Amino acid sequence: MKRVLSTAIRCELTPRQRECVVMYYYDNKKMPDIAFELSLSVSTVSRHIKAGVRKLKNIANYY
């Protein structure tokens, strides 16, 4: 399952979704910190993370 999710993160998410998801879940950064680093608003970061997680959940449901 880890391999499937790792592949899905690399191949199925948009570059911005990937950045936000990786920074949030793997690097344990808070949304305001991610927003500052990427020059985005906190709400935009939140939307990217939610959209990325939604895609990953859909993919995980197949396995």
N, C-alpha and C positions, 0 to 999 in steps of 0.2 A: 504494500500500500504506500509506503514511503517513496518508493521508486516511481510509482504511478503519479503521486502528487508532485514530486520533484520534476518529472517530465512535463506534467500539465502546467506547472508554474512557468517553465521555460518556453513551452510551445503554444499554450492556449491563451495566456493573458497578454494584454497589450503591454508595451514597454513601461508605460506609466503605472499601470496596475501592478505589474511585477515589482517595480521599484518600491511602491508603497507597501505592498504585502510583505515583501522581504524585510524592509526596514521595520515594519510594525511587529511582525511575528518572529522573525529570526534575529534581528538586531535589538529587539525589545525597546524600540524608540516610541515616544509618545507622539500623538498626531500633531500637536503644535510644533514639535521639533522637526518632524518630517516636513511639515508645511514650510517652515523657515528654510530648511536646507534645499528644498526643491522650488522655492519661490512660488508657492501655491497658497491658497486659503485653506484653513482647517476643514471647511466643509467639502472642498474639492478632494482633499486627501481622504476624507471619510467616504465619499462617493466611490472613489477608486478602490478603496479597500473592500467596501461592501460588494461592489460589482465583481471584483476578483474572487472573493470568497464564495459568492453565489455560483460563479462558473466552476470553481473547484468542487463545491458540494455536488453540483450536477454531474460532474465527471466521476466523483467518488461513489455516487449512487449506482453506477454501472458495475462497480467492483465489489 
